[in-house]
Amino acid sequence: MAIIVNLDVMLARRKMSLTELSDRVGITMSNLSILKTGKAKAIRFETLEAICEVLDCQPGDILEFRPE
């Protein structure tokens, strides 16, 4: 896939666990895990906004485009 999800990188930079992010954003662990592993087919803007707010980052810090 040409869209790379760098959620694990941002979590490490913020020294935050996936469990803590899940609790603070209100998204299930399984859905965050699917997003983190790059298996998600879509993400709602409100979800992306909530993640960015909690991690104090921009959408571009989490999502990256790499041509195949």
C-alpha positions, 0 to 999 in steps of 0.5 A, a space after each residue: 500500500 502506498 499510504 504508510 501509517 506511522 502511528 507506532 512512531 508517534 506513540 514512541 515519540 510521545 512515550 504513550 502506549 496503544 492502551 493509553 491512546 485508546 482510552 484517551 481517544 475512545 477508540 477500541 484497541 482492535 481498531 487502533 491496532 488495525 490502523 497501526 499495522 496499516 490494515 485499515 482501508 479508511 479512517 474518519 477525519 474525526 478519528 484522525 483529528 482525535 488522535 492528532 489532538 491527543 498526540 499533539 501532532 499533524 495528520 502528516 506525522 501519522 500518514 505518509 505517502 510512498 509511491 509504489 
